[in-house]
Amino acid sequence: MRLRIASWNVRGMPQPVDQLGLLADQHADILLLQDVGPSAVRAVVDSRLWGHVTDTWSLPIASRSISRRGGCLIASTNEWILGTAAPVPLFSSRSLAVTASHGEATLTLLSCYAPTNTGLGRKERPACLSTLAAWLSAVPTPLVLGMDANGPRVDHPNIDQSRWWTDGEALVLGAGARTSDVLRLWYVDHPIELRRRVRYYPNGPLADSYHRGRKGKYLRCRYDSIRVSLGISVVDVRYLYEEAVRAGSDHALVITDIALP
């Protein structure tokens, strides 16, 4: 079975018409959003682009959240039925996990975004990522994760040379993690494309998904990714950075076509 996954940190969805229009153009079967507030949830539901929608604001944890917009959302077309949603421990409103079924096929879906590398996030980040790694090792597969990881610090073409902001990061994003990065899997099957990218960016990133720093003096980063468990094959991957910024976010919209085992 083939399906299309979209993952995006929508930055609160300040331009819902533009952002939903960009999403509609992708015809995704499953949508994994990060950094959404109640208004973004309403916009997704009202658009009727997806038949099933679940979000962190509908969970009991939402009543204790003081974040202006922080939350996650998972949506699917009518063909996929979403089960009971729950956050990952320690991630609270920053994560949303759910099962999705289509006939005999069942997926575990996770949308999440990690604490930042500054302020309070710097202290929270190691424990959150270690907890996420443990959670991923225990959940059923096949598994699809859409994530704004706020890392790595350096997304090197050779994953062993990638650099991390904090301890625990490599447990989720590094070699040997429970899930694999769909872009790296795609590059394995498309070595010419990888050589072309490395020619211009020998130290990475492998794609643009976020620019950190000030305008005119910034670093290209790949903080956003879709990750899958063993057995899921990758047909295509696209990082829509410029389109996503024009639509109102500061993160790329990541699209992948996958085939389930």
KEKE-3310 file (N, C-alpha, C; in steps of 0.2 Angstrom, whole numbers, plus 5000, padded with zeros to 4 digits):
npx = (5004:5003:5005:5004:5012:5012:5021:5023:5028:5018:5019:5009:5000:4997:4992:4980:4972:4981:4991:4983:4979:4991:4994:4983:4986:4995:4989:4989:4988:4989:4991:5003:5005:5014:5015:5002:4988:4971:4964:4970:4967:4953:4953:4958:4949:4937:4940:4938:4946:4951:4945:4946:4951:4962:4968:4980:4973:4961:4963:4964:4976:4977:4970:4978:4988:4998:5003:5003:5000:5005:5004:4999:4993:4985:4979:4968:4963:4947:4948:4957:4956:4957:4963:4962:4969:4985:4997:5015:5024:5032:5032:5020:5009:5017:5017:5008:5001:4994:4985:4982:4971:4968:4958:4966:4978:4988:4994:5006:5006:5015:5016:5027:5036:5052:5059:5067:5084:5087:5085:5073:5070:5083:5086:5076:5077:5086:5081:5068:5071:5077:5067:5058:5065:5065:5051:5048:5055:5047:5034:5021:5025:5021:5028:5026:5034:5032:5042:5047:5063:5071:5084:5097:5112:5122:5118:5125:5131:5137:5131:5137:5145:5137:5132:5126:5115:5112:5113:5105:5099:5105:5100:5087:5088:5100:5112:5107:5095:5078:5069:5070:5077:5067:5073:5086:5085:5080:5090:5099:5095:5096:5109:5115:5108:5112:5125:5125:5119:5129:5139:5137:5134:5144:5145:5133:5116:5106:5095:5085:5076:5074:5080:5092:5097:5100:5091:5100:5111:5112:5110:5108:5097:5092:5079:5067:5059:5053:5051:5053:5049:5058:5056:5047:5046:5053:5047:5047:5053:5050:5055:5048:5052:5053:5040:5033:5037:5032:5019:5017:5024:5039:5046:5050:5038:5036:5036:5032:5031:5027:5029:5020:5024)
npy = (4994:5011:5028:5045:5056:5071:5083:5097:5111:5123:5136:5141:5144:5157:5162:5155:5152:5153:5143:5131:5130:5127:5115:5108:5106:5096:5084:5075:5059:5058:5069:5078:5089:5102:5114:5121:5130:5132:5140:5136:5122:5123:5129:5119:5108:5115:5116:5104:5096:5084:5069:5065:5071:5074:5081:5089:5099:5094:5085:5081:5086:5098:5108:5112:5118:5133:5138:5149:5144:5132:5115:5099:5091:5078:5072:5063:5056:5050:5037:5032:5027:5035:5031:5031:5046:5051:5060:5060:5055:5068:5076:5082:5094:5095:5084:5071:5056:5042:5028:5023:5015:5006:4995:4980:4986:4994:5008:5016:5033:5048:5065:5078:5091:5096:5103:5119:5125:5135:5145:5139:5128:5122:5115:5106:5098:5087:5077:5075:5071:5059:5052:5051:5043:5031:5029:5027:5015:5006:5006:4999:4994:4995:5012:5029:5045:5062:5077:5091:5093:5103:5102:5092:5100:5101:5094:5083:5075:5063:5053:5050:5060:5070:5084:5087:5096:5093:5080:5064:5067:5061:5048:5048:5054:5049:5037:5021:5023:5020:5023:5028:5041:5048:5055:5052:5039:5040:5046:5035:5027:5036:5040:5050:5061:5064:5066:5078:5087:5087:5092:5106:5108:5103:5100:5098:5106:5092:5096:5111:5116:5125:5141:5147:5161:5178:5188:5189:5185:5170:5152:5138:5125:5108:5105:5098:5083:5068:5052:5034:5017:5002:4992:5000:5007:5021:5031:5044:5060:5077:5093:5108:5122:5137:5139:5136:5146:5157:5155:5157:5151:5147:5136:5122:5113:5096:5082:5066:5051:5035:5017:5004:4989)
npz = (5000:4996:5002:5005:5015:5025:5034:5045:5053:5057:5063:5071:5062:5055:5042:5037:5025:5015:5020:5021:5008:5002:5008:5003:4990:4990:4992:5003:5011:5025:5038:5048:5059:5068:5081:5083:5086:5094:5085:5073:5073:5071:5058:5050:5053:5048:5035:5029:5022:5026:5032:5045:5061:5074:5089:5101:5109:5111:5121:5139:5144:5138:5145:5155:5149:5146:5135:5121:5108:5106:5101:5094:5079:5070:5055:5044:5028:5023:5021:5030:5047:5063:5079:5097:5104:5111:5121:5121:5135:5145:5134:5133:5127:5116:5108:5099:5098:5089:5083:5066:5055:5040:5032:5033:5036:5048:5056:5067:5072:5074:5079:5083:5092:5097:5112:5111:5109:5118:5132:5144:5137:5134:5145:5147:5135:5134:5143:5137:5124:5127:5133:5122:5113:5121:5121:5107:5105:5110:5105:5094:5077:5059:5060:5059:5060:5061:5063:5071:5076:5081:5078:5070:5076:5066:5051:5044:5028:5030:5042:5054:5056:5060:5071:5087:5097:5111:5124:5120:5109:5098:5100:5095:5082:5076:5069:5070:5077:5081:5071:5054:5044:5031:5020:5020:5017:5004:4997:4997:4987:4977:4972:4963:4965:4978:4977:4970:4979:4989:4983:4983:4996:5006:5020:5024:5026:5021:5016:5015:5029:5038:5043:5053:5064:5060:5047:5032:5038:5041:5045:5035:5040:5044:5052:5052:5049:5042:5048:5048:5052:5051:5036:5030:5014:5004:4992:4987:4991:4996:5000:5004:5006:5002:4997:5008:5017:5010:5012:5026:5036:5045:5043:5033:5023:5023:5013:5009:5000:5003:5005:5012:5021)
capx = (5000:5006:5002:5007:5013:5014:5023:5024:5027:5014:5020:5003:4995:4995:4989:4976:4970:4987:4994:4979:4979:4997:4993:4978:4989:4999:4985:4992:4983:4990:4994:5006:5006:5016:5014:4996:4983:4964:4962:4973:4963:4947:4954:4959:4942:4932:4942:4935:4951:4953:4939:4947:4956:4963:4973:4981:4969:4955:4965:4964:4982:4976:4967:4983:4993:4998:5006:4998:4997:5009:5001:5000:4987:4985:4973:4969:4957:4941:4950:4961:4952:4961:4961:4962:4975:4988:5004:5021:5027:5036:5031:5013:5006:5021:5017:5002:5002:4988:4985:4978:4970:4965:4957:4970:4984:4988:5000:5007:5008:5017:5018:5029:5042:5056:5060:5072:5090:5088:5080:5071:5071:5089:5086:5071:5078:5089:5076:5062:5073:5078:5060:5055:5068:5062:5044:5048:5057:5041:5027:5021:5027:5025:5028:5028:5035:5033:5045:5052:5067:5075:5091:5103:5116:5124:5115:5131:5129:5139:5127:5141:5148:5132:5133:5120:5114:5111:5113:5099:5097:5107:5095:5081:5090:5106:5113:5104:5089:5072:5066:5075:5075:5065:5077:5092:5083:5079:5097:5103:5092:5097:5116:5117:5105:5115:5132:5124:5118:5135:5144:5136:5134:5148:5144:5125:5111:5104:5089:5083:5069:5074:5086:5093:5101:5097:5091:5106:5117:5109:5113:5103:5097:5086:5076:5061:5060:5048:5055:5049:5052:5060:5051:5043:5050:5052:5046:5049:5053:5051:5056:5045:5054:5051:5033:5030:5038:5027:5012:5016:5028:5046:5048:5048:5033:5040:5031:5035:5027:5030:5025:5020:5026)
capy = (5000:5017:5033:5051:5059:5078:5085:5104:5116:5129:5142:5144:5145:5164:5163:5148:5151:5151:5137:5126:5129:5123:5108:5104:5105:5090:5078:5070:5055:5059:5076:5078:5096:5104:5121:5123:5132:5131:5143:5132:5116:5125:5130:5112:5105:5118:5115:5098:5093:5078:5066:5063:5076:5074:5086:5090:5103:5090:5080:5084:5090:5105:5113:5114:5121:5140:5140:5153:5141:5125:5109:5095:5089:5073:5072:5058:5056:5046:5030:5030:5028:5037:5028:5036:5050:5052:5063:5056:5057:5073:5081:5085:5097:5096:5078:5068:5049:5039:5023:5024:5009:5006:4988:4976:4990:4998:5012:5021:5040:5053:5071:5081:5095:5096:5109:5123:5124:5141:5146:5133:5122:5119:5111:5101:5095:5080:5072:5074:5067:5052:5049:5050:5037:5025:5028:5024:5008:5001:5006:4994:4996:5001:5018:5035:5051:5069:5080:5097:5091:5109:5099:5092:5106:5100:5088:5081:5070:5057:5054:5049:5066:5075:5086:5087:5101:5090:5072:5061:5069:5055:5042:5049:5056:5047:5031:5016:5025:5016:5025:5031:5048:5046:5059:5048:5033:5041:5047:5029:5025:5041:5043:5055:5067:5065:5069:5085:5091:5087:5097:5113:5108:5097:5098:5098:5101:5088:5100:5117:5116:5131:5146:5150:5167:5184:5189:5192:5181:5164:5146:5133:5119:5104:5103:5095:5077:5062:5046:5028:5011:4997:4989:5005:5010:5028:5032:5051:5065:5084:5099:5114:5128:5143:5139:5136:5153:5162:5153:5159:5147:5148:5129:5118:5108:5090:5078:5059:5045:5029:5010:5000:4982)
capz = (5000:4995:5004:5005:5022:5025:5041:5044:5059:5054:5066:5073:5056:5054:5036:5036:5019:5011:5022:5019:5001:5000:5010:4998:4983:4990:4992:5007:5015:5032:5039:5054:5060:5074:5083:5081:5092:5093:5079:5067:5073:5068:5051:5047:5053:5043:5027:5026:5017:5029:5035:5052:5064:5081:5091:5108:5112:5113:5127:5146:5145:5135:5150:5159:5145:5146:5128:5116:5102:5105:5100:5088:5075:5065:5051:5038:5023:5026:5021:5036:5054:5068:5085:5103:5104:5118:5121:5123:5142:5145:5128:5134:5121:5110:5104:5098:5095:5087:5078:5060:5051:5033:5031:5038:5038:5054:5057:5073:5070:5080:5077:5089:5091:5103:5115:5108:5112:5121:5138:5147:5132:5134:5151:5146:5129:5135:5145:5132:5118:5129:5134:5116:5111:5124:5119:5101:5105:5113:5102:5088:5070:5056:5063:5055:5064:5058:5069:5071:5081:5083:5078:5073:5075:5059:5047:5039:5024:5034:5048:5059:5057:5062:5077:5091:5102:5118:5124:5119:5102:5093:5101:5090:5075:5074:5067:5075:5080:5080:5065:5049:5040:5024:5015:5019:5014:4997:4995:4996:4981:4972:4974:4959:4968:4984:4975:4968:4985:4993:4979:4985:5003:5008:5027:5025:5027:5016:5013:5019:5032:5043:5043:5060:5064:5057:5040:5029:5041:5043:5043:5033:5044:5042:5059:5051:5045:5043:5050:5047:5055:5047:5032:5026:5009:5002:4985:4985:4997:4994:5005:5001:5010:5000:4997:5015:5020:5007:5015:5032:5041:5045:5042:5027:5023:5021:5009:5007:4997:5006:5003:5018:5020)
cpx = (5004:5002:5007:5007:5015:5015:5025:5023:5025:5015:5014:4998:4993:4991:4985:4974:4976:4990:4990:4978:4986:4997:4988:4981:4993:4996:4987:4986:4983:4994:4997:5008:5009:5015:5008:4992:4976:4962:4964:4969:4956:4947:4954:4952:4937:4934:4939:4940:4952:4947:4940:4952:4956:4969:4974:4977:4963:4957:4965:4970:4981:4974:4972:4989:4992:5001:5001:4996:5000:5004:5002:4993:4989:4978:4974:4962:4953:4943:4954:4957:4957:4958:4961:4969:4978:4995:5009:5023:5032:5035:5025:5010:5010:5021:5010:5003:4995:4989:4980:4977:4966:4964:4962:4977:4983:4995:5000:5009:5010:5019:5021:5035:5045:5057:5066:5078:5092:5083:5079:5071:5077:5090:5082:5073:5081:5084:5070:5065:5074:5072:5057:5058:5066:5055:5044:5051:5052:5035:5027:5023:5022:5023:5030:5028:5036:5036:5048:5057:5071:5083:5091:5107:5119:5122:5120:5128:5131:5136:5131:5145:5143:5134:5127:5121:5115:5112:5106:5096:5099:5102:5089:5083:5096:5106:5110:5098:5083:5069:5072:5072:5073:5070:5083:5091:5083:5085:5100:5101:5094:5104:5118:5114:5109:5122:5131:5123:5125:5140:5143:5136:5138:5147:5137:5123:5109:5098:5088:5076:5069:5080:5086:5098:5097:5096:5097:5112:5113:5112:5107:5103:5091:5084:5070:5062:5053:5052:5050:5052:5054:5055:5047:5048:5048:5052:5048:5049:5054:5051:5054:5046:5052:5044:5030:5031:5033:5020:5011:5020:5035:5050:5046:5042:5037:5034:5035:5030:5030:5025:5026:5022:5020)
cpy = (5006:5023:5039:5054:5067:5080:5092:5107:5122:5135:5145:5145:5152:5166:5156:5147:5149:5144:5131:5125:5126:5116:5104:5102:5099:5084:5073:5066:5056:5065:5076:5085:5097:5112:5124:5125:5130:5134:5138:5125:5118:5126:5123:5108:5108:5117:5109:5094:5085:5075:5066:5068:5074:5078:5086:5094:5100:5085:5084:5088:5097:5110:5115:5118:5129:5143:5144:5149:5133:5119:5105:5093:5083:5072:5066:5059:5050:5038:5027:5032:5029:5034:5034:5039:5050:5056:5058:5059:5062:5078:5085:5088:5097:5089:5075:5061:5046:5033:5025:5017:5010:4998:4984:4980:4994:5002:5016:5028:5044:5059:5075:5086:5096:5103:5113:5122:5130:5141:5140:5127:5118:5114:5105:5096:5088:5075:5070:5070:5060:5048:5047:5044:5031:5023:5024:5017:5003:5001:5001:4998:4993:5008:5024:5041:5057:5073:5086:5096:5097:5106:5094:5099:5106:5093:5086:5075:5063:5057:5053:5055:5072:5077:5088:5093:5098:5082:5070:5062:5063:5049:5042:5050:5053:5040:5026:5017:5020:5017:5028:5037:5046:5049:5055:5042:5034:5042:5041:5026:5030:5044:5049:5062:5069:5069:5077:5089:5092:5092:5104:5113:5102:5095:5099:5106:5097:5091:5105:5116:5122:5135:5149:5156:5173:5184:5192:5188:5175:5158:5141:5127:5114:5101:5099:5089:5073:5056:5040:5022:5007:4993:4994:5008:5017:5028:5039:5055:5072:5089:5105:5120:5135:5144:5139:5143:5158:5161:5155:5156:5149:5141:5126:5114:5102:5085:5071:5055:5039:5022:5006:4993:4978)
cpz = (5000:4998:5005:5012:5021:5032:5040:5051:5056:5057:5069:5068:5055:5048:5034:5029:5014:5013:5020:5012:4999:5002:5005:4992:4984:4990:4996:5010:5022:5033:5047:5055:5067:5075:5081:5087:5090:5087:5072:5067:5069:5061:5048:5047:5048:5036:5024:5021:5019:5033:5043:5055:5071:5083:5099:5112:5114:5119:5133:5147:5143:5140:5154:5155:5145:5139:5124:5111:5102:5106:5094:5085:5071:5062:5046:5034:5026:5025:5027:5043:5059:5075:5091:5103:5111:5117:5123:5130:5141:5140:5129:5128:5115:5106:5104:5095:5094:5083:5072:5057:5045:5031:5036:5039:5044:5055:5064:5070:5075:5076:5083:5087:5097:5106:5111:5112:5116:5127:5142:5143:5133:5140:5150:5140:5130:5137:5141:5127:5121:5130:5127:5113:5114:5122:5112:5100:5108:5109:5096:5081:5065:5060:5059:5060:5060:5064:5067:5077:5084:5083:5072:5072:5068:5056:5042:5034:5026:5041:5054:5061:5059:5069:5080:5096:5110:5118:5123:5112:5097:5094:5097:5083:5072:5071:5072:5078:5078:5073:5060:5045:5033:5019:5014:5016:5006:4994:4993:4989:4975:4973:4970:4962:4975:4982:4973:4974:4988:4989:4981:4992:5006:5015:5028:5025:5021:5012:5017:5022:5037:5043:5050:5059:5061:5050:5037:5032:5044:5041:5041:5038:5042:5049:5058:5047:5046:5043:5050:5050:5049:5043:5028:5020:5007:4995:4983:4991:4994:5000:5002:5006:5008:4999:5004:5018:5017:5010:5022:5038:5040:5044:5036:5028:5020:5019:5008:5005:5000:5004:5010:5016:5019)
residu = (MET:ARG:LEU:ARG:ILE:ALA:SER:TRP:ASN:VAL:ARG:GLY:MET:PRO:GLN:PRO:VAL:ASP:GLN:LEU:GLY:LEU:LEU:ALA:ASP:GLN:HIS:ALA:ASP:ILE:LEU:LEU:LEU:GLN:ASP:VAL:GLY:PRO:SER:ALA:VAL:ARG:ALA:VAL:VAL:ASP:SER:ARG:LEU:TRP:GLY:HIS:VAL:THR:ASP:THR:TRP:SER:LEU:PRO:ILE:ALA:SER:ARG:SER:ILE:SER:ARG:ARG:GLY:GLY:CYS:LEU:ILE:ALA:SER:THR:ASN:GLU:TRP:ILE:LEU:GLY:THR:ALA:ALA:PRO:VAL:PRO:LEU:PHE:SER:SER:ARG:SER:LEU:ALA:VAL:THR:ALA:SER:HIS:GLY:GLU:ALA:THR:LEU:THR:LEU:LEU:SER:CYS:TYR:ALA:PRO:THR:ASN:THR:GLY:LEU:GLY:ARG:LYS:GLU:ARG:PRO:ALA:CYS:LEU:SER:THR:LEU:ALA:ALA:TRP:LEU:SER:ALA:VAL:PRO:THR:PRO:LEU:VAL:LEU:GLY:MET:ASP:ALA:ASN:GLY:PRO:ARG:VAL:ASP:HIS:PRO:ASN:ILE:ASP:GLN:SER:ARG:TRP:TRP:THR:ASP:GLY:GLU:ALA:LEU:VAL:LEU:GLY:ALA:GLY:ALA:ARG:THR:SER:ASP:VAL:LEU:ARG:LEU:TRP:TYR:VAL:ASP:HIS:PRO:ILE:GLU:LEU:ARG:ARG:ARG:VAL:ARG:TYR:TYR:PRO:ASN:GLY:PRO:LEU:ALA:ASP:SER:TYR:HIS:ARG:GLY:ARG:LYS:GLY:LYS:TYR:LEU:ARG:CYS:ARG:TYR:ASP:SER:ILE:ARG:VAL:SER:LEU:GLY:ILE:SER:VAL:VAL:ASP:VAL:ARG:TYR:LEU:TYR:GLU:GLU:ALA:VAL:ARG:ALA:GLY:SER:ASP:HIS:ALA:LEU:VAL:ILE:THR:ASP:ILE:ALA:LEU:PRO)
# end
